[in-house]
Amino acid sequence: MAAIAERSGVSVAAIEGALAGKSLADDDITALADELAVPVQALFAHQTLPLFPPVDFRTATPSIGEFSKGTLKAISFVEKLSSTFSALGYDFNLDNTLRVVETDYSMRDAIKLAKDWRSRWGITDEQQIEWQDANKLYGSLRSFIENMGILVLHRQFRSDEAAGLYMNVADGPHAIVINTTYSSKARKLFTLAHEFCHVLIGAKGASNPSVLKNKIERFCNRFAACLLAPRHLIVSALEAFNYTPVADDNFIRLFAKKIGLSQEATYLRLVETDYLAAADYAAWKKKIVGVIPLGDQSDGQGGKGDPIQTKKTTYGSALLGLLKRAKALGDLDEIDIFRVTGLKPVYQTELIG
């Protein structure tokens, strides 16, 4: 009560009065709805609404947590998509081999699971070493995940409290949301692999791969690291580039770029594969301001890009495919699509026909 009062500017007394049946000023109602990232009418609903319980995996005991408005708005966006498509009764073509994995969260299970899914993904060490590009690696993994019927969306959370979300609301599609705030492509790649593990083990909620306080997050991080950089890739890459691993910032930065990973993931994999010592990583981590290494906070690319390509990246092929189907069938018109997704009609023709 105190938190929502402080964040919305509506007094505790006014909120308590509203819960007791007294009226609230229109501006106060709007402020509360905005801070909670729900439609105004949700505050007047008598039935249970299909809202997503935002479990916070950054804590020692994951449970519903308190998030900033940016994170809540990302959750609200998926809720809106879910209610729309579930009302239309669409089949999301979810891969019928996707089953929730039973695990004791051991590192052995994480390594095995990553090995199995890297094989299904089909990426080879030779491709990854040849590409030397986190963008290509990210595009390949995203396409693989979307082809299994899972939405992969990009949103700006406007804070780095959560790097990503895994959501499945009511009868809507399974969705991974990647926070693009303060995030390079290599960091987005690791977050995507981490959130994909959340899908595989059925752990819905918000997480940050840099905050490890429970066995679920440690499991998902080890899965992501082994999916993107198994031991054999590390060995092959060091040989291909004739590198000798050293606990040096420049080496970590260079090698991370060569294999398409974030610096932190690269350092961890070199420790886990016994090329560097855990003490080296601990010393490096202490030098980092906050939880994201400076080089992993952005791709260093300024200027304006192609707006169509930007929107393709933001919405992803799986969601655009659903919108294309809905428009072709006459289930949604261009105004409906704008209301649900924010995708302006001027861009819809080129993106979805």
N, C-alpha and C positions, 0 to 999 in steps of 0.2 A: 504494500500500500504506500509506504513512504517512498519507495523507488519510483513507482509510476507517477506519484504526485510531483516529485522533484523533476522527473524527466518531461512531464506534460505541462507543468506550471499550474495544474489544477490542485487545489488544496485537499489534504486528507479529509477534512471535514465535509467538503463538497462531494467527494467520492463516496464517503460513508453514507451521506445523506441520499445519494442516488441509489445506493444499494438497498436503502431502507424505503425507497419508493418516492423520494422527493425528486423534483425536476432539476435538470442541469441546464445551464446556458448553452446555446447552440455552439458557441466558440469552444466551450469546455468539452462538449461531446466530440467535436471535430479534433481537438487536440489529443484527447484520449485515444480515439480511433487511429490517428496518425502515428502516435508513439507506439501503439500496439501492432501497427501495420495490419489492421483489419478494416474491411468496409464499415462505414458508419452503421449500416443496418445490422451488422453482427452484434452490436451492443444492445439491440432491441429484440433479438431472436429468442423465441421460447423453446425451440428444439435444440438438441445437441448439434453443433456444427462440425463438419468434417475438417477440423483444423489439425495441423501437424504438431505433435508434442516434441519440441526441440530439445532432444537429449544432448547434453554437453559432454563430449568425450575428452575434454581437456582436464577433467577432474579425476580424482582417485576412485570415486564411486560414481560412474556416469548416471545422471538423472536429469530431469528437465531443469534447464538453467536459464539465467538471465542474459540476454544478448542486446547489443546495440540495435538501433533502428535499421541500420543498413542490412544487417544480417536478417532481421525479422522481415524486411521488405523482400529479400531474396526468397525467403520461405513463403511469403504471401504470394509471390509470383507463381511458384510451383503449385500452390494451393488453388489458384485461379485456373491454371491450365488443367489441373486434375479434375476439378469440378465440371469444367466445360466438356472435356473429352469423356469423362465417365457418364455424363448426362447423354452424350451422343451414343454411348454403348459401343465404342470402337474397340476392336481387337488390336493390341499394340505389337503383335507379332513377336512377343518375347520368346527368345530361344528356349525351346522345350527341354534343353539339357541343363538349363540354369536351375540349380537346386541349392537351398541353404546348406552350407557345409557344416558338418558336426566336427568340432575341434576342441582340444584341451588348451589351445592357444600356445602350444609349444613352438619353439623356433624350428624344430624338425618339421612340424606340420606346415609352417609358413613356407619353408624352403621347398617342400614337396609340392605344395599348392602352386607356388610361383613357377616351378619347373613345368608342371602340367599346363598351366595357362600360357606360358611363353611358347610352348609347343603349339597350342591351339592358335595363338596369335600368328605364328608363322614367321616372326622376325628372326633373322640369322645374325650371328656375330659379324659376319663379313659385311652385311648391309649396314649395320649400325656403325661399324668402324669406317666404312666408306662414306657414309652420310656426314659424319662429324657435325651433326645439326640437330639440336633439340626440337626445332620446328617440324622437321620431317618425322622424327620419332613420335612426337606428340600427335601429329596428324594421322600417323599409322595406327597408334593405339586408340585414338578417339574414334576413328572409322571402324575399327574392329568392335569396340564396345557398342557404338550406335547401331551397327549391323545386327546386334543381338537384341535390338528393341529397347535399348536404354537411352533416354535422353541425356545428352551432355550439354549443359548450358553454361554460358559465361555471364557473370554479374559482378558489378562493383559493389562490394559491401561497405566501402569507405572506411574500413578499419581492417587490421590484420588479426582480429581476435579468432576468427575461424578461417581456415584456408579453403575449406570445402564442406559440402553437405551431401548426404545421401538421403533421399526422400521417396516415399511411396505412400500417397494419401488416398484413402478410400479405394475406389476401383480405377484410379488414375494410373498413368505410366510410372515406371521406375525412373528416377531422375537423379543425376549427379550434377551438382552446381559447383563451378570453380570460381573462387574469388579472384578477380583480376587485379585487385588493389595491391600495390607494392609487390608484384609477382612477375618474375621473368618466365619465359617459356619453359625453361628447365625446371623451375619450381612448380609451375602448373602441371608439368608432366608427372612429377613425383606425386603431387596431390591427386591427380587423376588416377594413378595406379593405386594409391592409398585408399581412395574412395571406392574404387572398383572392388577392393578387398572387403570393404564394408558391405557392398552388395552381396558378395559371395557368402559372407557369414551372417547376413541379415541384420546388421547393426545400423539402424537408422538414426541419424542425428548430425550434429555439427562437430567437426574435428580440426585439429591443426597438427600436422606431422612433426612440428618443432616442439610440441608440448606432449611429453610422454609420461603420464602418471598412472596408467593402468595397463593391464595385460592385453586388452583389446587393441589399444593404439600401438603398443610395441609389436604385436603380431602383424598389424596392417603395415607398419613401417618395414618390418623385415620382409614381408611379402613384396611390397613395392620395390625395395632395394634389389631383391633377388629376381624379380620379374624384369627389371630394367637393366640390371648389371649382375648377372650370375657370375660365379667364380671364373668360369671358362672365358667369359667376355673380358674380364679384368686382365687375365693372363694374356689373352690374344692381343688386346689393345696395347699393353705394355711392350710386348714383343714387336708389334707392328710399327709403333712410334719410337721404338728403341729408348724407352724411358726407364729410369731407375727411380722408384718411389722415394721421396724424401718429405719430411715434415716441414714443407716450405709453402708459404701462401701462393707464390707464383706458380709452383708446380701444380698445386691443387686446382687453381683457377684454369690453367692450361689443360690439364688432363680432363677436368670436368667438361670443358667445352668440346674436347675431342670425342667423348663418349655420350654427349648430349644430356648429362645429368646436372643437377644443382651441385654447388660446391659442398654443401653439407652432406648430401647423399653420397657423393664421391669419397669424401673423407671417411665416412662411416663404413663404406664398402671396403676401403683399403685397410681399415682396422679389422673388420670382420674376416677378411681374407688373409690376415696376418702379415700384410706388407708394412703397416705402420702400427704403432703402439696406442693403446687406449689413452695413455697419458698425453700423447701428442694431440689427439682429438680434444681432450679436455682443456688443454692449454689454448688451443685454437678457438674453442667455443667461448672461453672467457673473454677473448678479445672482441667478440661480436657485440655490437650495441643492439639491444632488443633480442628478438628470436630469429630474425632473418639476416643472413650475411648480406653485406652491402651489394655484392655482385649478383645476388639472387633476387634483388628487389625489382629489377626492371631489365628490359632488353636493351636499354639505352637508345631506343629509336624514337626520334621526335618527328614533328610534322604530321600532316593529315594523310591518311591512307585512303584507299578506295572504299567508299561508303558501302557498296554492295558486298565486297569481301568482308568488311568489318561486321556486317549484319549476319552474313553466313557463319562467321566465326562465333558471334554472340549467341545465335539461336541453334545452330547445329543442324546437320542434315536430317536427323531423326524427327525433330520438331517441325522443321520446314516440310518434311514429307507428310506429316499428319495434317498440317495446315493446307497443303496442296490438295489432299484428299477431301478435306472438309469443304473447301471452296468449290472443287469440281462437282461434288455431290449436292451442293446447294445447302449444306448444313450450316455453314458460316459465310457471311458476306464480308466485304472488305472492312466495314465498320465494326462488325463483331470481332474480326481478327485484330483490329487496332485496339479495341477495348480490352481484349484478353491479353495481348502480347506487347502492345505499344508499337507494333510495326506499322508505320505509316502507309496509307494506300499508295503513295507515290513510289514506294519500293516493292510493293507486293507483286506487281506484274512480272518483274524481272526475277524475283526470288521464288514465287510459287505459282505463276501463271495467272 
